[in-house]
Amino acid sequence: MNIFESEIPMPISARTCSCKDKNGKMVAYAFVDSYHGLCLDKKEIIKFEIEACLTLLKRSSNDMDLITIEKEIVQLRNMLDFLTRKGFC
């Protein structure tokens, strides 16, 4: 039996938006529909969000966006470290 996976490797995409936050910007995520979307745990979702932010960071040129994305990455990494230390799923 041949198994072919046509899914994209990263099921989450990120973008910055001008919402009413402290600095006027925040990172918004879009989950791409996939057949295994119900099988992601908290750590996997956070890892995919970090990857999406890193991709967005490479593509951004606005200084305000860069600051917002870098803050988001730091917060996500802190949350991932917390979940890993506490032994959560």
C-alpha positions as CSV (number, residue, x, y, z in Angstrom):
1,M,0.0,0.0,0.0
2,N,1.3,3.4,-0.9
3,I,0.5,6.3,1.4
4,F,0.7,9.8,-0.1
5,E,0.4,12.8,2.2
6,S,-0.8,15.9,0.4
7,E,-1.1,18.0,3.5
8,I,1.1,21.1,3.9
9,P,3.8,20.5,6.6
10,M,2.7,23.4,8.8
11,P,-1.1,23.5,9.6
12,I,-0.9,27.0,11.1
13,S,-0.2,30.3,9.5
14,A,0.4,33.6,11.2
15,R,-0.1,37.3,10.3
16,T,-0.1,40.6,12.2
17,C,-3.2,42.6,12.5
18,S,-4.0,46.0,13.9
19,C,-6.2,45.1,16.8
20,K,-6.8,47.0,20.0
21,D,-3.8,45.8,21.9
22,K,-1.3,47.8,24.0
23,N,0.9,48.6,21.0
24,G,-1.8,48.4,18.4
25,K,-0.6,45.2,16.9
26,M,-1.0,41.5,17.6
27,V,-0.3,38.2,15.9
28,A,-3.3,36.2,14.6
29,Y,-3.2,32.6,13.6
30,A,-5.2,30.6,11.0
31,F,-5.5,26.9,11.3
32,V,-5.4,25.1,8.0
33,D,-7.9,22.3,7.8
34,S,-6.3,18.9,7.8
35,Y,-7.4,15.4,8.4
36,H,-5.3,15.1,11.6
37,G,-6.4,18.4,13.1
38,L,-8.1,16.9,16.0
39,C,-5.0,15.0,17.0
40,L,-2.7,17.9,17.9
41,D,-1.8,18.4,21.5
42,K,-1.0,21.7,23.2
43,K,2.8,21.4,22.7
44,E,2.4,20.6,19.0
45,I,0.1,23.6,18.5
46,I,2.6,26.0,20.2
47,K,5.5,24.5,18.2
48,F,3.6,25.2,15.0
49,E,2.7,28.7,16.1
50,I,6.4,29.4,16.8
51,E,7.3,28.1,13.3
52,A,4.6,30.2,11.8
53,C,5.9,33.3,13.6
54,L,9.5,32.6,12.5
55,T,8.3,32.4,8.9
56,L,6.4,35.6,9.3
57,L,9.4,37.2,10.9
58,K,11.5,36.5,7.8
59,R,8.9,38.0,5.5
60,S,8.1,41.2,7.5
61,S,9.9,44.5,7.0
62,N,7.8,46.8,9.2
63,D,9.6,47.6,12.5
64,M,6.4,47.5,14.5
65,D,5.5,44.1,13.1
66,L,9.0,42.8,13.9
67,I,8.7,43.9,17.5
68,T,5.3,42.3,17.9
69,I,6.4,39.0,16.3
70,E,9.5,38.8,18.4
71,K,7.4,39.4,21.6
72,E,5.0,36.7,20.5
73,I,7.8,34.2,19.9
74,V,9.3,34.9,23.4
75,Q,5.8,34.3,25.0
76,L,5.2,31.1,23.0
77,R,8.7,29.7,23.9
78,N,8.1,30.5,27.6
79,M,4.7,28.7,27.5
80,L,6.3,25.7,25.8
81,D,9.0,25.6,28.5
82,F,6.4,25.8,31.2
83,L,4.3,23.0,29.7
84,T,7.4,20.8,29.3
85,R,8.6,21.4,32.8
86,K,5.2,20.7,34.4
87,G,4.7,17.6,32.3
88,F,1.5,18.7,30.6
89,C,0.4,17.0,27.4
